[in-house]
Every structure is written in structure tokens, then in C-alpha cells.
């Protein structure tokens, strides 16, 4: 199956560049996520909830 | 900080909710009709407007664009206002969007049974409707971005990222897949031909699944599931990672719909590789959804909407595992063109889209009507009957697929096909088709229950059309934030980056296929269709024959023994559009030309059981009664010439005379075989087309070389 990837009639550049873009992007996002601050994560996760909903939730816990 | 007071627009949410229910009932009822037609052909009612070929696109478009489409807008309009803490940008645009979309649906439901179709799967509507779709989609986009820009919440929640990606990608897909040359009010010619048209169509078709049936629903999951469970999303980090990976990878996977065809092998392989990679981001979304329910599983026992959500996510996980498995060439060789694909699609549509839509309806109708749900018991019954419906649908279809797929490939010890008559394999799976119809009926019964439950809920409460809300005004940001945090408050930049992510795959796969001539080797003996054959081809398209018959023979011994020489890319260079199809309810027709006499085709169209006893194909008696309409013939040939078909001016000028001459020959042959018919009837043109199919290279000497993967 993968033999066909070696016969691209000179278009390997498109494929390899794309995969590199994805890989580099993926690694950058992963690094960024690793160093992301917890308070921002908590803030983003709570966006769907109104303040009163959050209070109710905390009380119920 | 001073609080600002404003209202959420619930009326538009209610309107889309009602449209979702109404079109859901219509689309699923039509689905049940087509399921029954595949058991009892009498259910085609012997009229051209209700035959399977014309009605099946009504079902698919009604469910995808009417039911799911309205469901998306319902969920987006409800959730977006709340996560952005603002009313929709413009009530007028909301209304134009709502009514425009409903008009498009009505136009599609009217024109498709009339046979006005482009034949591109899931994009069958003709060019005036395509333009209307583009206008209304842009209206939706302006309203969405206007709302994002006037928001009170500084950062865009993950749901909104998915909505942005949906908007921009669907726009790109729709435009590229709809590039046609209009030659009449309801007739257009695709600019692409053959292999290239197939690549564009399945790049569109696969990504319509990705960006119409998946990304907006993931966005809605990220809002509604935490709200229903009263728990924040399990992992915000995972949502970032799976969002960007999903939109980048999904766009590449379209070629897995064309494995073993004459599409260049390297494009097929790219489709396979990226399809396998797709498991990771897809399951990232599913896992994030299911783990959001951690600590809230007790609620699943009591809340029917959470039950629906759990099955929706499970169905999503199943479908997104099954998709990559089906794209493995070894699996695809057996499963493709069988009912497996139908089952796969319906696990996604009934389970993922349907069940999440029901969950959201059960959640938001009581909210906007400020009243409890009329009956939880009825909702629970809906859940169980719907789940049973999915099982009754999917399991017999998998069974049918394995049975039929293996029957197609079975040889006797003497080395000949064990089931050379295709019909024998069709009749073998009819009991499974009956069970499938029962599954569909159960699912529809559940939706009828839900409709009753929601109507009673609406009657018990009163719509809060303008729901009061308050939030502090958004502050001007002066601090520099890290990358993704900054991106979360820059909607236009976000859209551009999403656009880049989705364009890469399409560009890499399409540009070489379109520009490097060695990808589509020309065959000298392949000539354009004659005027009459062209007319016959349009009848083939009008009647939706492509819904049941493929026109691409794969390089397997089982297929070449059954149908003849495998299909070559160069044979389709004048096919605007390509008609390879995606399902073999009936046999492949690419080499049907010259296989049977004209009289056989006449009898077969008059009543398929004359030539094939027990056939489930509908009869087409109107083709014998109706006169062929040649009024647009020359315009069509001119259009074909514009897109690259080498018709000479002489051929165009003499088109009518040439068509008459060829028709007279066929009519005479029929007369010699005891069939008296005028030469200007539609059946003559269709016979001319069918007799031409695949004959251009029949005279050619067989080449030594065979593509990889040949059996």
C-alpha cells in the first residue's frame, strides 16, 4: 500500500511539506497545551455556566 | 463592573426546532418509503415522481440538510448567544436565514422528484438552488460573525471554534463542488469530468459528513453535554488538540470512497493513511464527551436526554472507528458497494446526529417554554424504541453486506463465478432489507412520540421569546496573552487559520490530479458521446439510475469475470459528470454496451421482471410513452465543448439530424424484433446510451500491465 506513496511523479514535495506542517503544528500545540495556565483552562471550561449555576453546583457538592 | 442587560432571541431557536421536527418526520418517512421500495417494487407506484432513483435523493437531502441542518441552526443559535453573552447580531438576518433555508428545502423537495438533478451525491440540487444555498449560508455567516464580534465574553468557547470551522469549510466545499456551467434554467454541466469530477465529488461528499454532520454537532456537544450533566467539559486541552487535528486530517480522507477505481493510486493511498489517522482526533472528541459525564452517571439513569447523549457519543465512536476500518483496502474490497456503507452511514445519522438532536430538543424546549417536559416516561420510551430501531437497522445491514459481498466474490472449484446472476445475490438479502425497514419504522415511531411529547410541553408552557440576561461589557485587552488564548478572542484570524488547515489536504490531492496529465492517461479510441447518447445519458441522470448502478469496474478477478475489463481513467474523460455511483443495488453497467440486444433493454425498462424474474428494479413505462425533448440538445453540446469535450461545429449543427438518424436505426432494430415504437421516444435515447457504455476500448488489445491490488 505504502509503495504507492513513493511514486508521486515529482509531487512528493506537496505531501512531505503537508505532513511536516501538521507534525510541527501538532507538536507546537501540544507544547502550548503543556504550559497552559490552569486558571485560564478553568475559566474556559466554565463559560457555558452562569454564575448562579456554578454556585448551585458548588452547594450541591 | 457595570452589568449590561439584554435579551436572548429564543423565537428563532423555537422556529428552527419546529423545522427540525417537521423535516425530520418528512425525511425519515421518505426513508422508510425507499426502504420498502427495495423490498416491494410496487411501492414505486409506477409513476416517475415516486421511483426510488428520484426519491432516494429526497430522503438523503431531507435528512442531511433539512433535519440535521435545522438541528444545527437550532443548537448554534441557542448556544452561541449564551456562550458569547449577547443576542444574535441581527433579528432580520436570523429571519432571512430561517425562511431562506426552508425555501431551499421546499425547492429541493420539488425539483428532485421532477428529475432535475446534477447527480452529485448529497449535492443533487441544480444551480439556481446552489446559488440560493450560498446566499443563505453567507447570511448565516454574517449573523454568526456579527454575534461573535459584539460579544461580552472575551474568549470564544470551544463550541464556537467548531461553528467557525463548519461555516468556512462548508462554504469552500459547496463552492468548489458546485462549479457548473448553466445551459438552461434547470440544467448545468459540471466543469470537471471523470476521475477529476469523482475526486471533487468525494472530497465534498466525505467532508459534508465531516463539516455538516460532525463538527457542528461536536460544537453542540461541547455546550449541551456540560449543561445537561451540570459538569464542565472533561478536558479543555484535549478539545484544542482534537479540534485542530480533526479539521486538518478530515479533509484528506475523501479518496477512500474511490479505492480500487481509476483514481491515481497515490491519491487513494493518501486517503487511506489520513483515514486511519482520523481515529485519534475523532476518539479524542468522543472520550472528552463521555468523560464529561464522570461523577454524573447517576443522572444518566434518570435523565432521558443524557441517555440519548451517551448513545449518540457511542454511535460516533463506533462510526469513526468503522470509517477508517472500511478505508483499509482489504476491507473495502469486500464492503464497498454493499449495504455495509449504508449501515455505517446510518449508525452515524441515526445514532450520532439523530440522538443528539433529540437530546437537545428535550433539553431546550422546556427551557425556552419555562415548563418541565410533559412526560419523561414517554421520552424514555422514545429512547428505547429508537435504540432498538438503530439495532434493527444496522445489524441486518451488516449481515446483508457480508452475505452479498462474499457472494459477489465466490468462485466454484472450476474457476467460474458461483453466482453469475447478480439478481441471485439481491434476492438473498431481501429478508435483511425487511428487518431494516422494521428498524426504520421503530425509529420513526420514536420520533412521532417525541413530537407528541414536545407539542404537549409547548402547550403547557409559554415561549419566552426574549429571555432576559445580563453580563458585564467586554473589557478592552491591553495585556499580551499566549498564543491560543489570543486566538480565542480573534474570530477572523481563527477563521483564516481554520481555512488554511482545511485547504492543505484538498490542494495537495487535487492540484496534481488536475494538472499532471500522466495521472489521467488518454485513450485514443475513447470518443465523445453522440448527440442521442448524450440525451440518453441525461435521462439516466434524471431517473437517478446512479443511485443503484455503478459504472466503475474494479480490478478484481470477481469483477472482471462478472462485468468485463476493469475501468480505466481515460474512459471517463468526457463524462461530465462522472457516474461511478457508490452502491450496487443492481449490477455495474460500465460494460453493459453490446452485452444485450436493444429488445432486451426495451423489455427491461418496460418491466424488469420480463428479463429478470424477481427483480426489485422499478418499471419505467413513461420512457416508452414520453417524447424525447431535444430543445436543449445543441446548447448542451456547446456547453460540453466549453468544458473541453471536442465536439466540432458541424457535429453541433447537425446534432438533431444525427440524433434522428441514430434513433431510427434503433427503432428499426426494435421493429425487426416485434416492437413497434416511434423513434422519438425517450427509451430510444436511453438504449443508445446504454449500448455505448464501455464499448470504446472493447476493441483494444489487452495490456500486460495490471494495477497493484488486482486479484
Contacts between the chains, C-beta under 8 A, distances in Angstrom:
chain1	res1	chain2	res2	distance
A	1	B	269	6.0
A	1	B	272	6.6
A	1	B	329	6.3
A	2	B	269	6.8
A	2	B	273	7.9
A	3	B	708	7.3
A	4	B	265	4.2
A	4	B	266	5.1
A	4	B	268	7.2
A	4	B	269	4.3
A	4	B	708	7.1
A	5	B	266	6.3
A	5	B	269	5.5
A	5	B	270	7.6
A	5	B	273	7.7
A	7	B	265	7.4
A	7	B	266	6.3
A	8	B	266	5.2
A	8	B	512	7.4
A	9	B	512	7.1
A	9	B	516	5.7
A	9	B	518	6.0
A	9	B	519	7.5
A	11	B	266	7.7
A	11	B	508	8.0
A	11	B	512	4.4
A	11	B	516	7.2
A	14	B	507	7.5
A	14	B	508	4.3
A	14	B	511	7.3
A	14	B	512	6.7
A	15	B	270	7.0
A	15	B	508	6.2
A	18	B	504	5.2
A	18	B	505	7.1
A	18	B	508	5.2
A	21	B	504	6.6
A	22	B	248	5.7
A	22	B	249	7.6
A	22	B	504	7.9
A	25	B	244	7.0
A	25	B	248	7.4
A	26	B	241	8.0
A	26	B	244	7.8
A	26	B	245	6.7
A	29	B	240	6.5
A	29	B	241	6.0
A	29	B	244	5.9
A	29	B	484	7.7
A	30	B	241	6.9
A	32	B	482	6.9
A	32	B	483	5.6
A	32	B	484	5.9
A	33	B	237	4.4
A	33	B	240	6.1
A	33	B	241	6.3
A	35	B	482	7.8
A	36	B	237	6.5
A	36	B	482	7.3
A	36	B	484	7.4
A	37	B	482	8.0
A	40	B	485	6.0
A	41	B	236	4.8
A	41	B	237	6.8
A	42	B	232	8.0
A	43	B	155	7.5
A	44	B	155	6.3
A	44	B	157	6.7
A	44	B	158	7.3
A	44	B	236	5.1
A	44	B	488	7.5
A	45	B	226	7.8
A	45	B	232	3.7
A	45	B	233	5.5
A	45	B	236	5.1
A	46	B	232	5.9
A	47	B	83	5.3
A	47	B	153	6.2
A	47	B	155	7.3
A	47	B	157	4.2
A	48	B	79	7.7
A	48	B	82	6.9
A	48	B	83	5.8
A	48	B	157	6.6
A	48	B	159	7.8
A	48	B	223	5.4
A	48	B	226	5.4
A	48	B	227	5.7
A	48	B	232	7.7
A	49	B	226	7.5
A	49	B	227	7.7
A	49	B	232	7.2
A	53	B	230	7.2
A	57	B	230	5.7
